[in-house]
Amino acid sequence: MPDVSAYTSLLTEMSRNERAFVWRPLHQTCLDRIKAMACRAPILKPIDPEKGQPIWLICDASIHGIGALYGQGADWESCRPAGFLSRKFSSAQRSYPTYEQEALAILEGLMKWEDKLMGLKFTVVTDHKSLEFFQKSPNPSPRRVRWLDYMSRFNYTVRHVPGKDNKVADCLSRYFENDNADDFHPLHEYVNTDVRLDPDWDHLPQSRVEELRAGHITRQNPAGLEPQEREHQRQLKMRVEPRTVEAEEMAQAAVPPEVVTVSRAPQPEPATETSPAADNENPTVGQSMANGPSLQTKVENLDGFMKAVRSHYAKDPVFKKILENPAAHKAFMLRDGLLYTTNRQQESVLCLPTGIVGKRTLTQVAIDLAHTTVGHFSAQKMSEYARRWFWWPKMGRDIEKYCLSCQKCQASKPRNHLIAGLLHKLPTPLIPWIAISMDFVGPFPRSNGFDYLWVVMCRLTSMVHLIPIHTTDTAADLAAIFLKEIVRLHGLPQSIVSDRDPKFTSAFWRELHRMMGARLLMSTAFHPQTDGTSERTIRSINQVLRSVVDPNQLDWIEKIPITEFALNSSVSATTGFAPFELNYGYLPRTMAGIQTDTQFEGVRAFTERARNNLMIAHDAILTARVNQTHYANQHRQEEPDILKGTLVYLSTQNLSFPKGRARKLIPKFIGLYKVVVAHPETSTYTLELPEDLRKRKINPTFHVSLLRRHEPNNDVLFPHHDSRAYYDVGAPEEQEWYVEEIVDHRWVDNKLELRVRWTHDDESWESYSECSKLTALDEYLALRGVKSWRSLPRDPKSGQVTRT
């Protein structure tokens, strides 16, 4: 630009460090002239490949966006520019790693001037050193592979320069630096190379995908809208944080408090000076950090407290001796009938004797005030706090006992120790399929009419049968399938381990196995570790199915046979054998391969080999369980002594509460509940639950890891301190009542009535027309051994179905 220095010299002169920055009209005129000259002067010049001069693409990225220019000249710093580029980063792109932001700057420049640079040799200039090795990455990510594939179309080399020298591109990258958070621009002003190279969003970060789905960067502020309307339009597209949703749900569920009008007496005029009592009742932050609220002031305001202290000195065995001869005890001083001593901070503290005030001891009153003031912290912090104002013999012991027996502490504080209860392994069976476990997997997409999977496993050989079923199959249907798929092949088991699925707890299922002589062993409430082997097998099943099914997942039913074969032919790390070997004595022909020799071993040798394999597997299982128990117990501790009649707290980690309550403010334990049945050999205990928990159909038997033993109060030291506070767990969220089962029937004037048990344990008599379409009716008919309701016995003493 001609004579540009005549205008820039004034601006340069005022920008020196020793001069004050004063913007005058002359400076504004110079700036306007420079901008006018820049608009008229022919700065940009197209590149000419025939000149033979190098071509440069200079790029840079900042937190706000990218900047680039390309031109031609002998050196990148003095080249004649042919084009400039500035693009803004979206909110998600600002979180990209630095090397990706710098790479996007290069990609934006290549896409912008693709028609100018394609087929030419040029140099990419960047101040990011790692981009020199961008093409040589050993294990590039799928997104980087897309970028490299596009960049491979060009003939270029990368040159690194110091960031302080790359001023023009850096300035272009900060073009949007002064934008506000709610400023939006047209789509073409944003960096969108990552989307153009990945139009299906397959390898974009999740935050970028959510941003694109919300349309954050495609919206423009329509002209003519009021600011309030533009703000409303912007808020419609904003992503809502999960914590915001949770807070709104709690606010909606909260019941507004009743407004109570209270008549107030005339208040006295405020005092001009703040009294010491007022300071103690409302301490400042500095006072609380230094000393905390004065406990002595609080006890002095209690009716009869100081009088009781003076009167009980003569009855206390320790302080009585001090009063008889004060001169012999220099550590104590007597003022106004009160004994004082000094603490470690050389402050006078009040001595509290053994005595009663009201219904509590003097020391209990002081401990209770200190414990409440410090927010139910540990005994050590509470002791340090209380010793600032009081002292009595065995003070530390009393405070520790008080904290241990505090019910609020026991219910609210989490456990920081190892899990209670050592590992108890299930008995190891001696014969295959004499002890089995079962569970359900699903639901899956409906295929050939099936949408669930029933997993039945032998607990000795780990052999698995995968049985496709329907979610609507009843207990009677499962019994028929069990007879066809399991009993037909392996006979009747002696014990069955399962969770507490409604199908396994139904009357038909329990009565059927009682008659067959099979014990039903069910897991305790909220303790899936009871049947850990089945849970681990289900995990393997899911892993195999994920690797073989099509993306639409509709062919999972066709993959069940090969999945079962793969599980049963794989060698177990515990037994050292495949389940096929332990059940049949050999591996299937497909797995073992074609034998070239024809040696005949005979039936006896085959039987001995199979029996020997079972013995080896049994020994291996015992050894593995010893090792499992040893290593599992390293992370556990001996369970506390809990006997029948002991009071315990129940963990709330698996309980559901109303939506209006914050989970962080719910106690860690609730109670107290009495233990009615104790099985310390298996670490399981049955509790006497209240009515509100029984209505939730919670099994009353729990593992010891979900319980906390109650520390009883010392009534001698702290009388009337053990107050049991009831915690309202709220009504179940499911307000509708559902039919659980039909337990009895009766005929009234040739009309059938059925006794229905609801989900909340209530029972009522309902007509047949009301129950004709219930699945529970089919189960009841199967239980009574009839096919039609007309065949139900009319004898009123036919007996009803009872729970066992």
Sequence and secondary structure as in RCSB ss.txt:
>XXXX:A:sequence
MPDVSAYTSLLTEMSRNERAFVWRPLHQTCLDRIKAMACRAPILKPIDPEKGQPIWLICDASIHGIGALYGQGAD
WESCRPAGFLSRKFSSAQRSYPTYEQEALAILEGLMKWEDKLMGLKFTVVTDHKSLEFFQKSPNPSPRRVRWLDY
MSRFNYTVRHVPGKDNKVADCLSRYFENDNADDFHPLHEYVNTDVRLDPDWDHLPQSRVEELRAGHITRQNPAGL
EPQEREHQRQLKMRVEPRTVEAEEMAQAAVPPEVVTVSRAPQPEPATETSPAADNENPTVGQSMANGPSLQTKVE
NLDGFMKAVRSHYAKDPVFKKILENPAAHKAFMLRDGLLYTTNRQQESVLCLPTGIVGKRTLTQVAIDLAHTTVG
HFSAQKMSEYARRWFWWPKMGRDIEKYCLSCQKCQASKPRNHLIAGLLHKLPTPLIPWIAISMDFVGPFPRSNGF
DYLWVVMCRLTSMVHLIPIHTTDTAADLAAIFLKEIVRLHGLPQSIVSDRDPKFTSAFWRELHRMMGARLLMSTA
FHPQTDGTSERTIRSINQVLRSVVDPNQLDWIEKIPITEFALNSSVSATTGFAPFELNYGYLPRTMAGIQTDTQF
EGVRAFTERARNNLMIAHDAILTARVNQTHYANQHRQEEPDILKGTLVYLSTQNLSFPKGRARKLIPKFIGLYKV
VVAHPETSTYTLELPEDLRKRKINPTFHVSLLRRHEPNNDVLFPHHDSRAYYDVGAPEEQEWYVEEIVDHRWVDN
KLELRVRWTHDDESWESYSECSKLTALDEYLALRGVKSWRSLPRDPKSGQVTRT
>XXXX:A:secstr
 TTTHHHHHHHHHHTSTTS     HHHHHHHHHHHHHHHHS       GGG   EEEEEEE SSEEEEEEEESSS
TTT EEEEEEEEE  TTGGGS HHHHHHHHHHHHHHHTHHHHTTSEEEEEES GGGGGGGG SS  HHHHHHHHH
HTTSEEEEEE  TTT HHHHHHHTTTTT  TT    GGGB  HHHHS TT SSS HHHHHHHHHTTTT    TT 
 HHHHHHHHHHTS   HHHHHHHHHHHHS                 SS  HHHHHHS  HHHHHHT S HHHHHH
TSTTHHHHHHHHGGGSTTHHHHHH GGG TT EEETTEEEEE TTS EEEE  S EETTEEHHHHHHHHHHHHTT
S  HHHHHHHHTTTEE TTHHHHHHHHHHH HHHHHHS   S EES        SSTTSEEEEEEE     BTTB
 EEEEEEETTT  EEEEEE TT  HHHHHHHHIIIIIHHH   SEEEE   HHHHSHHHHHHHHHHT EEEE  B
T GGGGHHHHHHHHHHHHHHHHHS TT TTGGGGHHHHHHHHHHS  TTTSS HHHHHHSS  HHHH   S    
 HHHHHHHHHHHHHHHHHHHHHHHHHHHHHHHHTTEE      TT EEEEE TT    TTS GGGS SEEEEEEE
EEEETTTTEEEE   HHHHTTT  SEEEGGGEEE     TTTSTT            S  S  EEEEEEEEEETT
EEEEEEEETTS EEEEEHHHHTT HHHHHHHHHHT SSGGGS   TTS      
